Amino acid sequence: MGDQRRVVLVPVDGSWARLLAVEHRPLQGPLPVFIANRALCRTFGVEPGSEEAELAALLVASVAALSSGGRRIVLSARLPDTLLGGPLGAAEAANGAASLERLAPRQVEAFFTDDDRVDVTAAARAAAGLDVDGAWGRDAVQELLGEPLLWHDIGELAGWLDRHPGHQGR
């Protein structure tokens, strides 16, 4: 009986992304992560295991990244359930929140971010420092959520960071 693996979405800022992709060092936790679990499926009214459930988890993780780092940068990994812990805050439990003690560079498969032509400034300002639910209701954040996130292979992250030097700090 093997561990079930699920898509785990990790909101990060530029400094965490750089640590992982450029310095090839693991991210030490506990890290807030988001998964398409039953709680998230109930919140969004989607079927467990569906593409809609994974998209909802991705959007929630993107808002968490926007709130804490000023840009939507989300890492994606397929990890065993045994590596996941409970949410770091009860407020995010309904949003599919979980935690992860450590994320190694080799575990990350992809990352998602906005197209370079998308201006995230207003949404980042509106979301700054808020939890996901607080940020989600802001008009500028809702407008940004209408913009699709782009998928990138994790091998592209170091180059992406070099092209976006304004997103290095936490």
VEXDREN-2710 file (C-alpha; in Angstrom, 1 decimal):
% VEXDREN-2710
k/r/px/py/pz
1/MET/0.0/0.0/0.0
2/GLY/1.8/3.2/-1.2
3/ASP/1.2/6.7/-0.1
4/GLN/-1.4/8.6/-2.0
5/ARG/0.1/11.5/-3.7
6/ARG/-1.7/14.8/-4.3
7/VAL/-0.9/18.1/-5.9
8/VAL/0.4/20.5/-3.3
9/LEU/0.4/24.2/-4.1
10/VAL/2.9/26.3/-2.2
11/PRO/2.6/30.1/-2.3
12/VAL/6.0/31.8/-2.3
13/ASP/7.6/35.2/-2.7
14/GLY/10.7/35.9/-4.7
15/SER/13.2/35.2/-1.9
16/TRP/11.8/31.7/-1.3
17/ALA/11.7/31.0/-5.0
18/ARG/15.3/32.1/-5.3
19/LEU/16.4/30.0/-2.4
20/LEU/14.8/27.0/-4.0
21/ALA/15.6/27.6/-7.7
22/VAL/18.9/29.5/-7.7
23/GLU/20.6/28.4/-4.4
24/HIS/19.1/24.9/-4.7
25/ARG/18.3/24.8/-1.0
26/PRO/15.1/23.4/0.5
27/LEU/12.4/25.6/2.0
28/GLN/12.1/24.9/5.7
29/GLY/8.7/25.0/7.3
30/PRO/6.3/24.8/8.5
31/LEU/5.2/26.1/5.1
32/PRO/1.6/27.1/4.4
33/VAL/0.3/25.0/1.4
34/PHE/-3.0/24.5/-0.2
35/ILE/-4.6/21.3/-1.5
36/ALA/-7.9/20.3/-3.1
37/ASN/-9.2/18.6/0.0
38/ARG/-12.8/18.0/1.1
39/ALA/-13.0/21.4/2.9
40/LEU/-11.9/23.3/-0.1
41/CYS/-14.4/21.4/-2.3
42/ARG/-17.2/22.2/0.1
43/THR/-16.2/25.9/0.1
44/PHE/-16.1/26.2/-3.7
45/GLY/-18.9/23.7/-4.5
46/VAL/-16.7/21.5/-6.6
47/GLU/-16.3/17.7/-6.9
48/PRO/-13.3/16.2/-5.1
49/GLY/-10.6/15.0/-7.5
50/SER/-11.9/17.3/-10.3
51/GLU/-9.9/19.8/-12.3
52/GLU/-12.1/22.5/-10.9
53/ALA/-11.0/21.5/-7.4
54/GLU/-7.3/21.8/-8.3
55/LEU/-8.0/25.1/-10.0
56/ALA/-9.7/26.4/-6.9
57/ALA/-6.7/25.3/-4.8
58/LEU/-4.4/27.1/-7.2
59/LEU/-6.4/30.3/-7.1
60/VAL/-6.4/30.2/-3.3
61/ALA/-2.7/29.7/-3.2
62/SER/-2.2/32.5/-5.6
63/VAL/-4.1/34.9/-3.4
64/ALA/-2.0/33.8/-0.4
65/ALA/1.2/34.5/-2.4
66/LEU/-0.2/37.9/-3.5
67/SER/-1.1/38.8/0.1
68/SER/2.3/37.9/1.5
69/GLY/4.7/38.6/-1.4
70/GLY/3.0/41.1/-3.7
71/ARG/2.9/38.7/-6.7
72/ARG/1.2/35.4/-7.6
73/ILE/4.0/32.9/-7.5
74/VAL/2.9/29.3/-6.7
75/LEU/5.0/26.2/-6.7
76/SER/3.5/22.8/-7.5
77/ALA/4.6/19.5/-6.2
78/ARG/3.0/16.0/-6.1
79/LEU/3.7/14.7/-2.6
80/PRO/2.5/11.9/-0.4
81/ASP/-0.3/12.7/2.1
82/THR/2.0/11.6/4.9
83/LEU/4.2/14.7/4.5
84/LEU/1.2/17.1/5.0
85/GLY/0.2/18.5/8.4
86/GLY/-2.8/20.5/9.5
87/PRO/-3.4/24.1/8.5
88/LEU/-1.2/26.7/10.2
89/GLY/-4.2/28.8/11.0
90/ALA/-7.8/27.8/11.6
91/ALA/-9.0/30.7/9.4
92/GLU/-7.7/29.0/6.2
93/ALA/-9.0/25.5/6.9
94/ALA/-12.0/25.9/4.7
95/ASN/-9.7/27.0/1.9
96/GLY/-7.8/23.8/1.7
97/ALA/-4.9/24.9/3.9
98/ALA/-2.4/22.4/5.1
99/SER/1.3/22.6/6.1
100/LEU/4.5/21.1/5.0
101/GLU/7.7/20.8/7.1
102/ARG/10.2/20.9/4.2
103/LEU/10.1/21.3/0.4
104/ALA/13.2/20.2/-1.5
105/PRO/14.0/21.6/-4.9
106/ARG/13.7/18.1/-6.5
107/GLN/10.1/17.8/-5.2
108/VAL/8.9/20.8/-7.2
109/GLU/7.6/20.1/-10.7
110/ALA/6.3/23.4/-11.9
111/PHE/5.4/27.0/-10.9
112/PHE/2.6/29.3/-11.8
113/THR/2.6/33.1/-12.2
114/ASP/0.9/35.9/-14.0
115/ASP/1.7/36.8/-17.6
116/ASP/4.3/39.7/-17.7
117/ARG/1.7/41.9/-19.3
118/VAL/-0.6/41.7/-16.3
119/ASP/-0.3/44.6/-13.9
120/VAL/-0.7/43.1/-10.4
121/THR/0.0/46.4/-8.5
122/ALA/-3.5/47.3/-7.5
123/ALA/-4.3/43.8/-6.4
124/ALA/-1.1/43.4/-4.5
125/ARG/-1.8/46.7/-2.6
126/ALA/-5.4/45.6/-1.9
127/ALA/-4.3/42.2/-0.6
128/ALA/-1.2/43.2/1.3
129/GLY/-1.1/41.5/4.7
130/LEU/-4.6/40.0/4.6
131/ASP/-5.6/36.4/4.9
132/VAL/-7.1/34.7/1.8
133/ASP/-10.7/35.4/2.7
134/GLY/-10.0/39.1/3.4
135/ALA/-8.0/39.5/0.2
136/TRP/-10.5/37.4/-1.9
137/GLY/-13.3/39.9/-1.5
138/ARG/-11.3/42.9/-2.7
139/ASP/-12.4/44.2/-6.1
140/ALA/-8.8/44.5/-7.4
141/VAL/-8.1/40.9/-6.4
142/GLN/-11.2/39.6/-8.0
143/GLU/-10.2/41.4/-11.2
144/LEU/-6.8/39.8/-11.1
145/LEU/-8.3/36.3/-10.5
146/GLY/-9.9/36.7/-13.9
147/GLU/-6.4/36.6/-15.4
148/PRO/-5.2/33.0/-16.0
149/LEU/-2.0/31.9/-14.3
150/LEU/0.7/30.6/-16.6
151/TRP/2.3/27.2/-16.0
152/HIS/6.1/26.9/-16.2
153/ASP/8.4/24.0/-15.8
154/ILE/10.4/24.4/-12.6
155/GLY/13.6/24.5/-14.7
156/GLU/12.5/27.9/-15.9
157/LEU/12.2/29.5/-12.4
158/ALA/15.8/30.8/-12.0
159/GLY/15.5/32.5/-15.4
160/TRP/12.1/33.9/-14.6
161/LEU/13.5/35.4/-11.3
162/ASP/16.4/37.0/-13.2
163/ARG/13.9/38.7/-15.5
164/HIS/11.8/39.9/-12.5
165/PRO/14.3/41.3/-10.1
166/GLY/11.7/43.4/-8.3
167/HIS/10.3/40.3/-6.7
168/GLN/13.2/39.2/-4.5
169/GLY/12.3/40.3/-1.0
170/ARG/9.9/39.1/1.6
END
